[in-house]
Amino acid sequence: MQKYIVCIASEHKGNEFLEECQNAGWHVTLVTRKDLLDYPWLWTSINEAKTVERNATPEDYIRAITNIAGTQPIHRIVGLDEFDVLTAAKAREHLQIEGISNSFALRFRDKLRMRNLACEVGLPCPDFVGAFNPREINEFLETTSAPWIVKPRTEVSAFGIRKCNTEGQVWDVLTDLDNRHTWRDHPSQFLIERFIEGKVYHVDSVVADGKIVASGVSEYGTPPFSVSHHGGVFTTFTVPYRSKERRELEKLNQQLLEGFEYRQGVAHAEFLQSKETGEFFLLEVAARVGGAYIANVLEQACGFNLWREWAKLEIATKEKPYKVPKLRKDYAGICLALSKEEKPDTSHYTDPEIVYRVAKPKHVGLIFYSNKQKRLAELLQTYGERITNDFLAVAPAKERYDD
């Protein structure tokens, strides 16, 4: 019997996911924005595409999917982008299709829900408070040390984050948000937490039947907050396999996903290591593939592609069960930055360790592979400087994710 999957993509991503589904014989329907149709989708892996307007709401996507259900069966609904995870969950609930519910998905989307649940299962988090009650906010500010972060509960990456050095600055931010008179900017949509300086790591996992069957542990060269607010070259790279940091992060990641009762899919978790104490704290976790070409970096280092593994998990059946990928332990990393040129020419970058070149307008990016950690570190240092000198453009930090 023909199987049908609907993939929601409010951003251009997930070609490998679509291809894996198509290769397995599934009928693939892409639901995306009209303005994204000219992007380089892998059309040979898409049976049909349905569109919504650029500013479409989750309800608009759900209506489009419901219309699809009027002409064909739907066996799976998947949201490929961070903003699509909840939309897909709501669509599944509306059509009563198998998959995680909206309330369950919130623990991977709403940072306040995430913090509360993490504390319940014993995971360390930065001190935090929801922006609801002035008395509780004042008590939090009086009992924790500056600086503080005012952070949107449901944005992605470092969008909308404000760093405050005084109690007055925190209240200025909350007052400004309240004066905008929009629900999206209402102070209750934010949380306040103690800012902790340190290194940021991410653990990207494949989870099958409640077990982590494959994962990669990586470190950001510069924390995403610093890159988004101050510019520079974004880097992420494999953490040494025998390091103490990797062992501790793998343990925390397992505790996190088990505590969140995550049974099937992929996860992108970020942890902060305090510069002062060395302690690790949970920053966030998402039930999707990490951005910034992390899947491509991990594929070079470990031999599996997060998009493809996610697709295989989604379309697995009793007759064709999911099979764990073969893993390897090499090293990879990426240098990625905004370019002042529309189509930057990196042909003069010729080191043999360059295995992938980002082909995206106004971006310059290179992925490096080596079986030696020291060599990878040298390449990232060298090319971070070269890209800065040759191409780097700095754009103002966005307050929210609109594109």
Residue, then its C-alpha position, 0 to 999 in steps of 0.5 A: m500500500q502506498k504510504y503518504i508523508v507531508c513535510i512542513a518547511s517554512e524555511h528551505k531545508g531538509n532535502e536529504f529528509l525528502e530524498e530518503c522518504q522518496n527512495a523508500g517509496w513514500h509519496v512526499t508532499l511538501v508544504t512550504r511558502k510561495d516565496l520559497l518555491d524558487y529555492p533549490w529543493l530536490w524536486t525529484s524527491i517531491n511528488e507534489a508541493k502545496t503553498v501558503e503565503r509568506n506570513a502564513t500562520p500555523e492555522d494556515y498550514i494546518r488548513a492546507i494539510t487538512n485540504i490534502a487529507g481530503t484528496q489522499p490519505i496521510h500517514r505521517i506529518v513532519g515539521l522540518d524547521e524549528f517553527d514547524v515542530l508545533t505546527a506539525a504536532k497541531a496538524r497531527e492532533h487535528l487529523q488524529i495522525e500518529g506522532i508527538s502531541n502539541s503539549f509534548a512538543l512544547r517541552f522542546r520548544d518553550k524554554l520556560r517549560m524546558r527549564n521547569l522540566a529539566c529542574e524536575v529531572g535533576l538537570p542543572c539550569p541557569d537560575f531563571v524566572g518567568a516574566f509574570n509577577p513583578r514581585e517574583i521578578n524583583e525577588f529573583l533580581e535581588t537574590t541573583s547576581a548580574p548580568w541577566i538575560v531576557k530571553p524569548r521563550t519560543e524564538v530560535s538561536a540568539f534572536g531577541i535575547r537582551k543582556c542586562n547589567t542592572e535591575g533597571q535595564v531588565w525593567d526597561v526591556l520588560t516595559d518596552l515589550d509591554n508597550r508594544h501591545t502585541w501578544r508576541d512581544h508580551p513580557s509573559q512570552f519571555l523568561i529572565e535568567r542569570f547570564i553565565e559566561g563560558k563555552v557552549y557545546h551541542v550534542d546532536s542525537v538520533v533516538a530510537d525506541g527511547k535509546i540514543v543510538a548515535s550522537g555527536v558532541s561538538e563545541y561552538g568556537t564562539p557562543p551563538f549569542s556573541v556571533s549574532h550580536h557582535g558579528g564574526v565567523f561562526t565555528t563548530f567542531t568535534v569534541p575530542y573523543r576521550s575528553k572529560e568534557r565529552r563523557e560528561l556531556e554524553k551523560l547529561n544528554q542521556q539524562l536529558l532525553e530520558g527525563f524528557e521521555y523522548r522516544q523517537g527522532v533527532a534532538h539538538a541539545e545545547f549546554l553551557q560550561s561555566k568559565e568560573t566553575g567548570e559546571f555544565f548547564l542546560l541551555e536548550v533542547a530541540a526535537r529537530v536537526g540543528g541549523a548552521y550545517i551541523a548535520n553536514v559537519l556531523e556526517q563528515a566526522c561520524g558517518f551518519n546524516l541527521w536528516r536521513e536518520w530522522a527520515k528513516l525513523e519517521i517512515a520505519t514500519k514493522e516490516k521495514p524497521y529502523k536500522v542503526p547506522k555505522l559510526r566512525k570517530d573522526y573530526a570535522g568542523i565548519c567556518l561560516a560567516l556573512s559575506k559582503e559579496e553576493k556570490p563569494d568565490t572561495s576557489h583560492y581556498t585549496d586545502p585538501e581537508i575542505v570537503y564542503r563549500v556552502a552555496k548560499p547567497k551572501h554566505v561563505g562557509l567551509i567544512f573541513y574533515s580530518n582524522k586528527q583533532k590538532r589538524l582540524a583546530e589549525l584549519l579552523q584558526t587559519y580560515g577563521e582569519r582568512i574569511t574575516n579578512d577576505f569576505l566578512a560582513v557584519a549585519p545588525a542582530k535581529e530582534r526576532y526571526d522573521d525570515 
